[in-house]
Amino acid sequence: MEVAACKRSLSRRASSSSSFRLRCPSLNSVRLRRVFDIFDKNHDGIITVQEIHHALARLGLETDLCHLDSTINSFINPGNIGLTYDGFVALHQSLDETFFGLDLEEEEEEDESDLKEAFKVFDEDGDGFISAKELQAALWKLGLPEGKEIGRVEQMICSVDQNHDGCVDFVEFKHMMQDVVFCSS
């Protein structure tokens, strides 16, 4: 199956992740739209296989372009050169069903693990804290404009830094992520 081939082509295995799919459909929709917009570098409303390949590579997920193309191709509308937002949503739903058929108990157990993995993405030096420089580097890698201004990044850190040590530890990160999910739903 094409999806299975794509899964094998990832150099870092995707974990069974409830963070891939959120329980709140409206938050998931906002999140998917944001990801689509990040992948759509030229802002033409279409993301090509090349744009997805490039974005995944920047996140450290090396993929085989042929497998990626064959997986995504069935979600591209005839006459288009890439995925529309609706095709991107359909691809996401297909991957969700294929890879993440977890029950609620498993999802709750995975939440903490998922948060730890997400935290590690930002905690580049592995010291247990996300500094402003580390957050800025991660935002820069994702091509987000916030990654260009250390002042904005420092404000982001301050907004979740409960103990005022200038960094975000895992507990603060976890609270921030829970606030995002609960406030947005």
PEZIBEL-V588992 format. One record per residue. N is the residue number from 1. RES is the residue in three letters. NEAR is the number of other ideal C-beta (glycine too) atoms within 8 Angstrom. Layout:
N RES NEAR
N RES NEAR
This chain:
1 MET 4
2 GLU 9
3 VAL 10
4 ALA 8
5 ALA 11
6 CYS 13
7 LYS 11
8 ARG 7
9 SER 10
10 LEU 11
11 SER 6
12 ARG 6
13 ARG 5
14 ALA 8
15 SER 8
16 SER 8
17 SER 10
18 SER 12
19 SER 9
20 PHE 9
21 ARG 8
22 LEU 10
23 ARG 4
24 CYS 9
25 PRO 6
26 SER 8
27 LEU 11
28 ASN 10
29 SER 8
30 VAL 9
31 ARG 9
32 LEU 11
33 ARG 9
34 ARG 8
35 VAL 8
36 PHE 11
37 ASP 8
38 ILE 10
39 PHE 11
40 ASP 12
41 LYS 7
42 ASN 5
43 HIS 6
44 ASP 5
45 GLY 6
46 ILE 10
47 ILE 10
48 THR 9
49 VAL 11
50 GLN 6
51 GLU 13
52 ILE 13
53 HIS 11
54 HIS 9
55 ALA 10
56 LEU 11
57 ALA 10
58 ARG 9
59 LEU 8
60 GLY 6
61 LEU 9
62 GLU 7
63 THR 13
64 ASP 6
65 LEU 8
66 CYS 6
67 HIS 13
68 LEU 15
69 ASP 9
70 SER 10
71 THR 12
72 ILE 12
73 ASN 8
74 SER 6
75 PHE 10
76 ILE 11
77 ASN 6
78 PRO 4
79 GLY 3
80 ASN 10
81 ILE 5
82 GLY 10
83 LEU 14
84 THR 10
85 TYR 9
86 ASP 6
87 GLY 12
88 PHE 14
89 VAL 9
90 ALA 9
91 LEU 12
92 HIS 9
93 GLN 8
94 SER 10
95 LEU 10
96 ASP 10
97 GLU 8
98 THR 9
99 PHE 10
100 PHE 11
101 GLY 4
102 LEU 9
103 ASP 5
104 LEU 6
105 GLU 6
106 GLU 9
107 GLU 10
108 GLU 7
109 GLU 8
110 GLU 13
111 ASP 10
112 GLU 7
113 SER 9
114 ASP 12
115 LEU 13
116 LYS 9
117 GLU 10
118 ALA 11
119 PHE 11
120 LYS 8
121 VAL 7
122 PHE 12
123 ASP 12
124 GLU 7
125 ASP 5
126 GLY 6
127 ASP 5
128 GLY 6
129 PHE 9
130 ILE 12
131 SER 9
132 ALA 11
133 LYS 7
134 GLU 12
135 LEU 14
136 GLN 12
137 ALA 10
138 ALA 12
139 LEU 11
140 TRP 10
141 LYS 9
142 LEU 10
143 GLY 8
144 LEU 8
145 PRO 5
146 GLU 10
147 GLY 14
148 LYS 5
149 GLU 8
150 ILE 8
151 GLY 6
152 ARG 8
153 VAL 14
154 GLU 9
155 GLN 8
156 MET 10
157 ILE 15
158 CYS 7
159 SER 6
160 VAL 11
161 ASP 12
162 GLN 7
163 ASN 6
164 HIS 5
165 ASP 7
166 GLY 7
167 CYS 10
168 VAL 12
169 ASP 11
170 PHE 9
171 VAL 7
172 GLU 12
173 PHE 15
174 LYS 9
175 HIS 10
176 MET 10
177 MET 10
178 GLN 8
179 ASP 8
180 VAL 8
181 VAL 11
182 PHE 7
183 CYS 6
184 SER 9
185 SER 8
